[in-house]
Each structure stands twice: as structure tokens, then as C-alpha cells.
């Protein structure tokens, strides 16, 4: 029988353990071998959405590297302390140059732990000087490290929206997925952010939490979970937040590895295919986003980035050649993993899409 939750053994990155799935090509082969009821483009066609195209660019998401202080079991980036891919200053400057030529309102900074990039604070300051809203995808425990202890004050000073990963409001569920002691550190970090006004609904400092399932199943209703989390985090830990985003685990990288090892892969993919939702598909984040890799390569989303699937050949493929008009009109590159964003209520960096 398949297990319903990941095991608890210590977790190295796929790259460090020389696992074949460290290769994006091997991940795609693993997904393509499955006997699915239909392909993603067939599902889009049935919904009148094929070919899937961008509708504009409202978010420039910048992945500043794969270096992280954690190795989480579900990580689609295969990030960890041993990863050395980080965006360099020259590439950051190209991003800023491209941004300055547009009115893209939001810059979404991710990683790895993005705060570990040595140019992270400088980049935030530069983006804010252009008048753009900054989101930081924070794992919370980075705020408990020596170099990160003053980051909450930095975030507040620059009005950075903090989007934090927290698998559950109970310690066991969080530590099982993210490592021993992570929950306790996360709660301390959240309380520090709360003390600065984050999550109070009045200061303008937005604090969002992100949760994803611990097993091979889809998230529950985002609205229902948000109400539950708001009540339980306040009651148990005295923590407040502004929004909860539910994200479906994508069948790539370390989560793909677990699905295969636990015997859940085919069943999970069948579940995603069966739960395809045309309404969710219309709202997928890739239609209004461009993702910038640590080396400046352009992608439709962070998931395609990890599978080394850049934007279509007709659009510019590197930040140095950024062309907003071409990117706004581009066709989205799709594969089987895309069922993860269109199943049930949908899934995006901002949570449910339907």
C-alpha cells in the first residue's frame, strides 16, 4: 500500500545525492512515461484554452538562487545549503534595467532562501526606488539566523510584503515536512513580524502564509483553511496574518522523488488529471507573470524554470533581451506537470485560482 506521508529520514538535495532526478530531463521522462487519460494540451483544448497564451505581465518573479538554509521534502527547487547557484550583480542590474522600461507593478523575489543572496537587500532597495511593490518568499527560519535577525526591520522599512512558508499550525506536521525544530523557529519569526505591525490589518505591512499538503492529495478549500488557521494560530501561538495561500504540490524535483519512492506517483497524477478545472486553468499565474532564473533566463513560471523549459522561441529568452510586448503575447510552454496548477480550485504563487 502507498504511504500517505513522506518519511522522516534526513534529506540531502537530489544534486548532492547524485539522484537521477536531479536532472530536469530525467524528471520529464518520469512524468511522460505514465499512462494518463489525456495530455495537458488536450485538457486545454476541451476548455477552449488551447493554445494557452499570456494576457499581460503583472508580476516579474525573480529567482535569485538555489542556496537555502533548509532542505524541505516537497521542494520543487531542490534548494539547500550545498547549492551554489546564485544571481550575480550583473544579472540583477539587467533585471532592474528591464523593469525600469515597464510599468510592471510587482516584483516577486524567490529562491532558495532569497535573503541569502549577498545582493538581496540592495536589490530590494533598488526595486523600491522604482516605485514597485516587492514580495519576498521567506522560509521564516532565515530570520532566526545571525545575518537575518534584522531582516524583519528591513522588510518593514521598505514595506516588503512577506510571503511565508508554513506547512501547518501544528509542530509535528511542519517539522515532518521541513525538518526538526523548524516550527518553533517559524513561530518566533512570525511573532517578530507581528510585533512590527505585520498581519495587523492596519499598518499596511502584509503577511501571507503558504501551506501545501504533506501527502499525495490536493489542498482543502483555501477559504475554509484560512478561517481555521486564523483561529488556531491566534489561539495556540498568538500569531496573526493577512492571508493564507493553499498551493498544490507540483510533481517535480524532490516531491516527484517522494511520489515515486512511496508508490504514489501514478495515482497522484491521475488525481490531478481527473480534477482539471477549466476555471482554474483560465487563471493560471503563467498568463500574467514572467519568471527570471538566477542566470537571467526567462521562463513562464518558477516550475518551468526548474524543468529547464524557457519561454517559447519567438519570445526573448534572456533578461538582457527583455521585450515586454513579445512576452505579453507569448504562447505558454506546457507539459504534464501543469495539471498541478489546474486541479481542483487551482494553484498559483498567490494560492487558489478558482
GUDO-941956 format. One record per residue: residue in three letters; y, z, x of N, C-alpha, C in turn. Coordinates in steps of 0.1 Angstrom, whole numbers, padded with zeros to 4 digits, always signed. Example, Ala and Ser with C-alpha at 12.3 -4.5 7.8 and 13.67 -1.06 7.14 Angstrom:
ALA-0057+0078+0132-0045+0078+0123-0033+0078+0132 SER-0022+0071+0128-0011+0071+0137+0000+0079+0129 
//
This chain:
UNK-0012+0000+0008+0000+0000+0000+0013+0000+0009 UNK+0023-0008+0005+0035-0008+0013+0042+0006+0012 UNK+0048+0010+0023+0056+0022+0023+0069+0019+0016 UNK+0075+0029+0010+0087+0027+0002+0100+0031+0010 UNK+0098+0038+0022+0109+0041+0030+0106+0039+0045 UNK+0116+0036+0053+0114+0034+0067+0109+0047+0074 UNK+0100+0045+0085+0095+0056+0092+0106+0062+0100 UNK+0103+0074+0107+0113+0082+0113+0112+0081+0129 UNK+0104+0072+0134+0103+0071+0148+0116+0067+0155 UNK+0118+0071+0167+0131+0067+0174+0132+0052+0175 UNK+0144+0048+0173+0147+0033+0171+0155+0027+0183 UNK+0149+0019+0191+0157+0011+0200+0163-0001+0194 UNK+0172-0008+0200+0176-0021+0194+0165-0031+0196 UNK+0165-0042+0188+0155-0052+0190+0156-0058+0203 UNK+0168-0060+0208+0171-0066+0221+0164-0057+0232 UNK+0167-0044+0231+0162-0035+0242+0146-0035+0242 UNK+0140-0036+0230+0126-0035+0230+0119-0049+0231 UNK+0128-0059+0233+0123-0073+0235+0114-0078+0223 UNK+0118-0073+0212+0112-0078+0200+0115-0092+0197 UNK+0105-0100+0193+0108-0114+0190+0119-0116+0179 UNK+0121-0107+0170+0131-0108+0160+0145-0105+0166 UNK+0147-0102+0178+0160-0102+0185+0166-0116+0184 UNK+0158-0126+0183+0162-0140+0182+0166-0144+0168 UNK+0178-0149+0166+0181-0154+0153+0172-0165+0148 UNK+0168-0174+0157+0158-0184+0153+0145-0179+0148 UNK+0140-0168+0154+0128-0162+0150+0130-0155+0136 UNK+0141-0149+0134+0144-0144+0120+0143-0154+0110 UNK+0150-0165+0112+0150-0176+0102+0136-0182+0100 UNK+0128-0183+0111+0114-0187+0109+0106-0178+0100 UNK+0108-0165+0102+0101-0155+0095+0104-0156+0080 UNK+0117-0158+0077+0121-0160+0063+0116-0173+0057 UNK+0116-0183+0065+0113-0197+0059+0098-0198+0057 UNK+0090-0190+0063+0075-0191+0061+0070-0186+0048 UNK+0079-0178+0041+0075-0171+0029+0074-0181+0017 UNK+0064-0180+0008+0062-0189-0003+0071-0184-0015 UNK+0084-0187-0015+0093-0183-0025+0093-0193-0037 UNK+0096-0187-0049+0096-0195-0061+0106-0207-0061 UNK+0117-0205-0054+0128-0215-0052+0136-0213-0040 UNK+0143-0223-0036+0152-0222-0025+0166-0217-0030 UNK+0174-0212-0021+0187-0207-0025+0196-0219-0031 UNK+0196-0230-0025+0204-0241-0030+0199-0246-0043 UNK+0186-0244-0046+0181-0248-0060+0187-0238-0070 UNK+0187-0225-0066+0193-0215-0075+0208-0218-0078 UNK+0215-0222-0067+0229-0225-0069+0231-0237-0078 UNK+0222-0247-0076+0223-0259-0084+0221-0256-0099 UNK+0211-0247-0102+0209-0243-0115+0221-0236-0122 UNK+0229-0230-0113+0241-0223-0118+0253-0231-0118 UNK+0252-0244-0114+0263-0253-0113+0272-0250-0101 UNK+0267-0244-0091+0275-0240-0079+0272-0247-0066 UNK+0263-0257-0067+0259-0264-0055+0267-0277-0054 UNK+0273-0280-0042+0273-0271-0030+0283-0260-0032 UNK+0280-0249-0026+0289-0237-0026+0300-0240-0017 UNK+0312-0238-0022+0324-0240-0014+0334-0228-0013 UNK+0342-0228-0003+0352-0218-0002+0363-0220-0012 UNK+0369-0210-0017+0380-0211-0027+0393-0207-0021 UNK+0394-0203-0008+0406-0199-0001+0401-0189+0010 UNK+0411-0184+0017+0408-0173+0027+0417-0162+0025 UNK+0412-0151+0019+0419-0139+0017+0417-0128+0027 UNK+0406-0129+0034+0402-0119+0044+0397-0126+0057 UNK+0403-0121+0068+0398-0126+0081+0390-0114+0087 UNK+0377-0115+0087+0369-0104+0092+0366-0107+0107 UNK+0369-0097+0115+0367-0098+0129+0357-0088+0135 UNK+0346-0094+0139+0335-0086+0145+0338-0084+0160 UNK+0343-0072+0165+0348-0071+0178+0337-0067+0188 UNK+0324-0067+0184+0313-0065+0193+0302-0057+0187 UNK+0291-0057+0195+0278-0051+0190+0276-0037+0196 UNK+0285-0032+0205+0284-0019+0211+0286-0009+0200 UNK+0277+0001+0199+0277+0012+0189+0272+0025+0195 UNK+0276+0036+0189+0271+0049+0194+0258+0053+0186 UNK+0254+0044+0176+0243+0047+0168+0233+0035+0168 UNK+0221+0038+0164+0211+0027+0161+0205+0030+0148 UNK+0210+0023+0138+0205+0026+0124+0194+0016+0120 UNK+0185+0021+0111+0173+0014+0108+0176+0001+0100 UNK+0187+0001+0093+0189-0011+0084+0199-0021+0091 UNK+0203-0018+0103+0215-0026+0109+0212-0041+0110 UNK+0221-0049+0104+0219-0063+0105+0225-0069+0117 UNK+0232-0061+0125+0239-0065+0137+0230-0062+0149 UNK+0219-0054+0148+0211-0049+0159+0221-0042+0169 UNK+0231-0035+0164+0240-0028+0173+0234-0016+0179 UNK+0240-0011+0190+0235+0001+0197+0242+0004+0210 UNK+0239+0015+0216+0246+0019+0229+0243+0009+0240 UNK+0232+0002+0239+0228-0007+0250+0234-0021+0249 UNK+0241-0024+0238+0246-0038+0236+0260-0038+0243 UNK+0262-0050+0250+0274-0051+0258+0283-0062+0253 UNK+0280-0069+0242+0288-0079+0237+0301-0073+0231 UNK+0312-0076+0236+0325-0071+0231+0336-0082+0232 UNK+0344-0082+0222+0355-0092+0222+0365-0088+0233 UNK+0369-0099+0240+0379-0097+0251+0393-0099+0247 UNK+0403-0095+0254+0417-0095+0251+0421-0110+0248 UNK+0416-0119+0256+0420-0133+0253+0416-0138+0239 UNK+0404-0134+0235+0400-0138+0222+0408-0131+0211 UNK+0411-0118+0213+0419-0111+0204+0433-0118+0202 UNK+0438-0123+0213+0451-0130+0213+0450-0143+0205 UNK+0439-0150+0206+0437-0162+0198+0436-0158+0183 UNK+0430-0147+0180+0429-0143+0166+0443-0140+0160 UNK+0451-0133+0168+0465-0130+0164+0473-0142+0163 UNK+0471-0152+0172+0479-0165+0171+0475-0172+0158 UNK+0462-0172+0155+0458-0179+0142+0464-0172+0130 UNK+0463-0158+0130+0467-0150+0119+0482-0152+0117 UNK+0490-0153+0127+0505-0155+0126+0509-0168+0119 UNK+0500-0178+0119+0503-0191+0113+0499-0191+0099 UNK+0494-0180+0093+0489-0180+0080+0495-0168+0072 UNK+0492-0167+0059+0496-0156+0051+0483-0148+0047 UNK+0472-0149+0054+0460-0142+0051+0464-0127+0051 UNK+0462-0120+0040+0467-0106+0038+0459-0095+0044 UNK+0446-0098+0047+0437-0086+0051+0430-0090+0063 UNK+0429-0081+0073+0421-0082+0085+0411-0071+0084 UNK+0398-0074+0084+0387-0065+0082+0380-0064+0096 UNK+0381-0053+0102+0376-0051+0116+0362-0044+0115 UNK+0352-0051+0121+0339-0045+0121+0332-0046+0135 UNK+0319-0042+0135+0312-0042+0148+0297-0042+0145 UNK+0289-0035+0153+0291-0024+0161+0300-0013+0156 UNK+0303-0004+0164+0314+0006+0162+0326-0001+0167 UNK+0335-0006+0159+0346-0014+0164+0355-0006+0172 UNK+0356+0007+0170+0365+0016+0177+0362+0017+0192 UNK+0349+0013+0196+0345+0014+0210+0350+0002+0218 UNK+0355-0008+0211+0362-0019+0219+0374-0014+0226 UNK+0376-0016+0238+0388-0010+0245+0401-0015+0240 UNK+0401-0026+0233+0414-0032+0228+0415-0029+0213 UNK+0407-0021+0208+0407-0018+0193+0421-0014+0188 UNK+0426-0003+0194+0439+0003+0190+0450-0007+0191 UNK+0451-0014+0203+0461-0024+0205+0460-0035+0194 UNK+0448-0039+0191+0447-0050+0181+0452-0045+0167 UNK+0448-0033+0163+0453-0028+0151+0468-0028+0150 UNK+0474-0023+0161+0489-0023+0161+0495-0037+0160 UNK+0489-0046+0167+0494-0060+0166+0493-0066+0152 UNK+0481-0063+0146+0479-0069+0132+0489-0062+0123 UNK+0491-0049+0124+0501-0042+0115+0515-0047+0117 UNK+0518-0051+0130+0532-0056+0133+0534-0070+0126 UNK+0523-0077+0122+0524-0089+0115+0525-0087+0100 UNK+0524-0074+0096+0525-0071+0082+0513-0072+0074 UNK+0501-0072+0081+0488-0074+0074+0481-0061+0072 UNK+0474-0060+0061+0466-0048+0058+0453-0048+0067 UNK+0450-0036+0073+0439-0035+0082+0428-0026+0075 UNK+0416-0031+0076+0404-0023+0072+0396-0021+0084 UNK+0391-0009+0086+0382-0005+0097+0369-0001+0091 UNK+0358-0007+0096+0345-0004+0091+0339+0007+0101 UNK+0340+0019+0097+0337+0031+0106+0324+0037+0102 UNK+0316+0041+0113+0304+0048+0110+0305+0063+0109 UNK+0318+0068+0110+0322+0082+0109+0318+0090+0121 UNK+0306+0089+0126+0303+0097+0138+0311+0094+0150 UNK+0317+0082+0151+0325+0079+0162+0337+0088+0162 UNK+0341+0093+0151+0353+0102+0150+0350+0116+0156 UNK+0337+0118+0158+0332+0131+0164+0330+0130+0179 UNK+0333+0119+0185+0331+0117+0199+0345+0120+0206 UNK+0344+0123+0219+0356+0127+0226+0368+0116+0225 UNK+0365+0104+0228+0376+0094+0227+0380+0091+0213 UNK+0372+0094+0203+0375+0091+0189+0381+0102+0181 UNK+0383+0114+0187+0387+0125+0179+0401+0124+0173 UNK+0410+0116+0180+0423+0114+0174+0425+0101+0166 UNK+0413+0094+0164+0414+0082+0156+0419+0085+0141 UNK+0415+0096+0135+0420+0098+0121+0435+0098+0121 UNK+0442+0104+0130+0456+0104+0130+0462+0090+0133 UNK+0455+0083+0142+0459+0069+0145+0458+0060+0132 UNK+0447+0062+0125+0445+0054+0112+0456+0057+0102 UNK+0459+0070+0101+0469+0074+0091+0483+0069+0095 UNK+0486+0069+0108+0499+0065+0113+0501+0050+0110 UNK+0490+0042+0111+0491+0027+0108+0486+0023+0095 UNK+0483+0033+0086+0479+0030+0072+0467+0021+0072 UNK+0457+0024+0080+0445+0017+0081+0436+0022+0070 UNK+0430+0012+0062+0420+0016+0052+0407+0018+0059 UNK+0401+0030+0057+0389+0033+0064+0377+0031+0054 UNK+0367+0023+0058+0356+0020+0050+0344+0025+0058 UNK+0338+0036+0052+0328+0044+0060+0314+0042+0055 UNK+0305+0041+0064+0290+0041+0060+0285+0055+0058 UNK+0279+0057+0047+0272+0070+0044+0261+0067+0034 UNK+0248+0066+0039+0237+0062+0030+0236+0071+0018 UNK+0238+0084+0019+0236+0093+0008+0244+0106+0009 UNK+0246+0113-0002+0253+0126-0002+0244+0137+0001 UNK+0231+0134+0004+0221+0145+0008+0218+0142+0023 UNK+0217+0153+0031+0214+0151+0045+0202+0143+0049 UNK+0191+0146+0042+0178+0140+0045+0178+0125+0045 UNK+0184+0120+0034+0184+0105+0032+0192+0099+0042 UNK+0204+0105+0046+0213+0099+0056+0206+0099+0070 UNK+0201+0111+0074+0196+0112+0087+0183+0104+0089 UNK+0176+0102+0078+0164+0093+0079+0167+0079+0083 UNK+0178+0074+0077+0183+0061+0080+0191+0059+0092 UNK+0199+0069+0096+0209+0067+0106+0207+0076+0119 UNK+0198+0086+0118+0195+0094+0129+0198+0109+0127 UNK+0191+0118+0134+0192+0132+0132+0206+0137+0135 UNK+0211+0145+0126+0225+0151+0128+0236+0142+0123 UNK+0234+0130+0119+0244+0121+0115+0252+0126+0103 UNK+0244+0131+0093+0251+0136+0081+0261+0147+0083 UNK+0257+0157+0091+0266+0168+0094+0279+0163+0101 UNK+0277+0154+0110+0289+0148+0117+0298+0140+0108 UNK+0291+0133+0099+0298+0124+0089+0307+0133+0080 UNK+0301+0144+0075+0308+0152+0066+0321+0159+0073 UNK+0319+0163+0085+0330+0168+0093+0341+0158+0094 UNK+0337+0145+0097+0347+0134+0099+0354+0131+0085 UNK+0347+0132+0074+0353+0129+0061+0363+0140+0058 UNK+0360+0152+0061+0369+0163+0058+0382+0162+0067 UNK+0380+0157+0079+0392+0155+0087+0401+0144+0081 UNK+0395+0133+0076+0402+0123+0070+0409+0128+0057 UNK+0402+0136+0049+0407+0142+0037+0419+0150+0040 UNK+0419+0158+0051+0430+0167+0055+0443+0159+0058 UNK+0441+0146+0061+0453+0138+0064+0458+0130+0052 UNK+0451+0132+0041+0455+0125+0028+0446+0114+0024 UNK+0437+0111+0032+0427+0100+0028+0419+0105+0016 UNK+0418+0096+0006+0410+0099-0005+0416+0108-0016 UNK+0429+0111-0014+0435+0120-0024+0441+0112-0036 UNK+0441+0099-0035+0447+0091-0046+0462+0090-0047 UNK+0469+0097-0038+0483+0098-0038+0490+0093-0026 UNK+0484+0095-0014+0490+0092-0001+0491+0078+0002 UNK+0483+0069-0005+0482+0055-0001+0473+0053+0010 UNK+0466+0063+0015+0456+0061+0025+0442+0060+0019 UNK+0437+0048+0019+0424+0046+0012+0412+0049+0020 UNK+0403+0056+0014+0390+0059+0020+0379+0054+0010 UNK+0371+0045+0015+0360+0039+0008+0347+0043+0015 UNK+0336+0046+0007+0323+0048+0012+0314+0037+0009 UNK+0304+0034+0018+0295+0023+0016+0281+0029+0017 UNK+0273+0026+0006+0259+0031+0006+0250+0019+0004 UNK+0238+0020+0010+0228+0009+0008+0214+0016+0006 UNK+0205+0010-0001+0192+0017-0004+0184+0020+0009 UNK+0176+0030+0009+0168+0034+0020+0154+0027+0020 UNK+0151+0020+0010+0138+0013+0009+0140-0001+0005 UNK+0129-0007+0000+0128-0022-0004+0132-0023-0018 UNK+0144-0020-0022+0148-0021-0036+0163-0024-0037 UNK+0168-0028-0048+0182-0031-0050+0190-0019-0053 UNK+0203-0019-0050+0211-0007-0053+0212-0005-0069 UNK+0214+0007-0073+0217+0011-0087+0231+0006-0090 UNK+0235+0008-0102+0248+0004-0107+0259+0011-0098 UNK+0268+0002-0093+0279+0008-0085+0288+0018-0092 UNK+0291+0015-0105+0300+0024-0112+0293+0037-0115 UNK+0280+0037-0118+0272+0049-0121+0271+0057-0108 UNK+0267+0051-0097+0266+0058-0084+0279+0064-0080 UNK+0290+0056-0082+0303+0062-0077+0307+0075-0085 UNK+0304+0075-0098+0307+0087-0105+0298+0099-0100 UNK+0285+0096-0097+0276+0106-0092+0280+0111-0079 UNK+0284+0102-0070+0288+0105-0056+0301+0113-0057 UNK+0310+0109-0065+0323+0116-0066+0321+0131-0070 UNK+0312+0133-0079+0309+0147-0084+0301+0154-0073 UNK+0291+0149-0067+0282+0156-0058+0289+0158-0045 UNK+0296+0149-0039+0303+0151-0026+0313+0162-0027 UNK+0320+0162-0039+0330+0173-0041+0323+0186-0043 UNK+0313+0187-0051+0306+0199-0054+0299+0205-0042 UNK+0292+0197-0035+0284+0201-0024+0291+0203-0011 UNK+0301+0194-0008+0307+0194+0005+0322+0194+0005 UNK+0328+0194-0007+0343+0194-0008+0349+0181-0002 UNK+0343+0170-0004+0348+0157+0001+0353+0148-0010 UNK+0364+0141-0008+0369+0132-0018+0370+0118-0012 UNK+0369+0108-0020+0371+0094-0016+0376+0086-0027 UNK+0380+0074-0024+0387+0065-0034+0377+0055-0041 UNK+0367+0050-0034+0358+0040-0039+0345+0041-0032 UNK+0334+0037-0040+0321+0036-0034+0316+0022-0035 UNK+0312+0016-0024+0306+0002-0025+0291+0003-0023 UNK+0284-0004-0032+0269-0005-0030+0266-0018-0024 UNK+0258-0018-0013+0255-0030-0006+0240-0032-0005 UNK+0235-0044-0009+0221-0047-0008+0217-0049+0007 UNK+0206-0044+0011+0202-0046+0025+0198-0061+0027 UNK+0203-0067+0037+0200-0081+0040+0187-0082+0048 UNK+0179-0091+0044+0166-0093+0051+0167-0100+0065 UNK+0175-0094+0074+0177-0099+0087+0177-0087+0097 UNK+0175-0091+0110+0175-0081+0121+0166-0069+0119 UNK+0171-0057+0121+0163-0045+0121+0157-0042+0107 UNK+0164-0046+0097+0158-0044+0083+0147-0054+0081 UNK+0149-0066+0086+0138-0076+0085+0126-0071+0092 UNK+0128-0065+0104+0117-0059+0112+0109-0049+0103 UNK+0117-0040+0097+0110-0029+0089+0103-0035+0077 UNK+0109-0045+0071+0102-0051+0059+0089-0057+0063 UNK+0088-0063+0075+0076-0069+0079+0066-0058+0083 UNK+0070-0048+0091+0061-0038+0096+0055-0029+0084 UNK+0063-0028+0073+0059-0019+0062+0052-0027+0051 UNK+0050-0040+0053+0044-0048+0043+0052-0051+0030 UNK+0065-0049+0032+0074-0051+0020+0081-0065+0020 UNK+0080-0073+0031+0088-0085+0032+0087-0094+0020 UNK+0075-0099+0018+0073-0109+0007+0078-0104-0006 UNK+0074-0091-0009+0077-0085-0022+0092-0084-0024 UNK+0099-0080-0013+0114-0078-0013+0121-0091-0016 UNK+0116-0102-0008+0122-0115-0010+0120-0120-0024 UNK+0108-0118-0030+0105-0122-0043+0114-0115-0053 UNK+0117-0102-0050+0126-0094-0059+0140-0100-0058 UNK+0145-0104-0047+0158-0109-0045+0159-0122-0053 UNK+0149-0131-0051+0149-0144-0058+0149-0142-0073 UNK+0141-0134-0078+0140-0132-0092+0152-0126-0098 UNK+0160-0118-0090+0172-0112-0095+0185-0120-0093 UNK+0183-0133-0089+0195-0141-0087+0204-0141-0099 UNK+0217-0139-0097+0227-0137-0108+0238-0147-0105 UNK+0239-0158-0114+0250-0168-0112+0264-0162-0112 UNK+0266-0151-0120+0279-0145-0119+0282-0139-0106 UNK+0272-0132-0100+0274-0126-0086+0276-0137-0076 UNK+0269-0149-0078+0270-0160-0069+0284-0166-0068 UNK+0290-0166-0080+0304-0171-0080+0314-0162-0072 UNK+0310-0149-0071+0319-0140-0065+0316-0136-0050 UNK+0306-0144-0044+0302-0140-0031+0314-0140-0021 UNK+0314-0131-0011+0325-0129-0003+0328-0141+0007 UNK+0318-0149+0010+0320-0160+0019+0329-0170+0014 UNK+0332-0170+0001+0341-0180-0006+0355-0177-0003 UNK+0358-0165+0001+0372-0161+0003+0374-0154+0017 UNK+0365-0156+0026+0365-0150+0039+0362-0159+0050 UNK+0367-0156+0062+0362-0163+0074+0359-0151+0084 UNK+0347-0152+0090+0342-0142+0099+0344-0147+0114 UNK+0350-0139+0122+0352-0143+0136+0342-0135+0145 UNK+0334-0141+0153+0325-0135+0161+0332-0129+0174 UNK+0325-0120+0181+0331-0114+0193+0335-0124+0203 UNK+0329-0136+0203+0332-0146+0213+0342-0157+0207 UNK+0346-0155+0195+0356-0164+0188+0350-0174+0179 UNK+0337-0175+0179+0330-0185+0170+0333-0181+0155 UNK+0335-0191+0147+0338-0189+0133+0325-0190+0124 UNK+0324-0181+0114+0313-0181+0105+0318-0179+0091 UNK+0309-0181+0081+0312-0179+0067+0312-0164+0064 UNK+0304-0157+0071+0303-0142+0068+0296-0136+0080 UNK+0296-0122+0080+0290-0115+0091+0275-0117+0092 UNK+0268-0119+0081+0254-0121+0081+0250-0135+0087 UNK+0258-0145+0084+0256-0158+0090+0258-0157+0105 UNK+0268-0149+0109+0271-0147+0123+0259-0141+0130 UNK+0252-0132+0125+0241-0126+0131+0229-0135+0132 UNK+0229-0145+0123+0218-0155+0124+0223-0168+0131 UNK+0234-0167+0138+0240-0177+0146+0241-0191+0138 UNK+0246-0189+0126+0249-0201+0117+0264-0202+0115 UNK+0271-0210+0124+0285-0211+0123+0289-0219+0111 UNK+0302-0220+0108+0307-0228+0097+0303-0243+0099 UNK+0304-0250+0088+0299-0264+0088+0307-0272+0099 UNK+0301-0283+0103+0306-0290+0115+0319-0297+0112 UNK+0323-0299+0099+0335-0305+0096+0347-0296+0097 UNK+0344-0283+0097+0355-0273+0099+0355-0268+0114 UNK+0367-0263+0118+0368-0258+0132+0358-0246+0134 UNK+0351-0246+0145+0341-0236+0148+0345-0226+0158 UNK+0357-0226+0162+0362-0215+0172+0376-0212+0168 UNK+0379-0199+0170+0392-0194+0166+0404-0202+0173 UNK+0401-0207+0185+0412-0215+0192+0416-0227+0184 UNK+0407-0232+0176+0409-0244+0168+0412-0241+0153 UNK+0416-0229+0150+0417-0224+0136+0426-0234+0128 UNK+0420-0238+0117+0427-0247+0108+0425-0242+0094 UNK+0435-0235+0088+0433-0229+0075+0430-0238+0064 UNK+0436-0250+0064+0433-0260+0053+0419-0264+0053 UNK+0414-0267+0065+0400-0271+0066+0390-0260+0062 UNK+0393-0248+0066+0385-0237+0063+0385-0233+0048 UNK+0396-0235+0042+0397-0232+0028+0389-0242+0019 UNK+0387-0254+0025+0380-0264+0017+0365-0266+0022 UNK+0361-0257+0031+0347-0260+0037+0336-0257+0027 UNK+0325-0263+0030+0312-0260+0024+0306-0248+0031 UNK+0301-0239+0023+0294-0227+0028+0280-0230+0033 UNK+0277-0225+0045+0264-0227+0051+0254-0216+0045 UNK+0243-0221+0039+0234-0211+0032+0220-0212+0037 UNK+0213-0201+0035+0199-0200+0038+0192-0190+0029 UNK+0180-0187+0031+0172-0178+0022+0178-0164+0022 UNK+0184-0159+0033+0189-0145+0032+0200-0144+0022 UNK+0207-0155+0018+0218-0154+0009+0214-0149-0005 UNK+0201-0149-0008+0197-0143-0020+0201-0128-0021 UNK+0202-0122-0009+0206-0108-0008+0220-0105-0014 UNK+0229-0115-0013+0242-0113-0018+0244-0116-0033 UNK+0234-0123-0039+0235-0128-0053+0225-0121-0062 UNK+0217-0111-0057+0208-0104-0066+0214-0093-0074 UNK+0210-0092-0086+0215-0081-0095+0230-0082-0097 UNK+0237-0071-0094+0252-0071-0095+0259-0077-0083 UNK+0251-0083-0074+0257-0089-0062+0261-0079-0051 UNK+0263-0084-0040+0266-0076-0028+0276-0082-0019 UNK+0286-0075-0015+0296-0080-0006+0301-0069+0003 UNK+0310-0072+0012+0316-0061+0020+0325-0052+0011 UNK+0328-0056+0000+0335-0048-0010+0326-0043-0021 UNK+0313-0044-0019+0304-0039-0029+0300-0049-0039 UNK+0297-0045-0051+0291-0054-0062+0302-0065-0065 UNK+0296-0077-0069+0305-0088-0072+0304-0092-0086 UNK+0296-0086-0094+0295-0090-0108+0295-0077-0117 
//
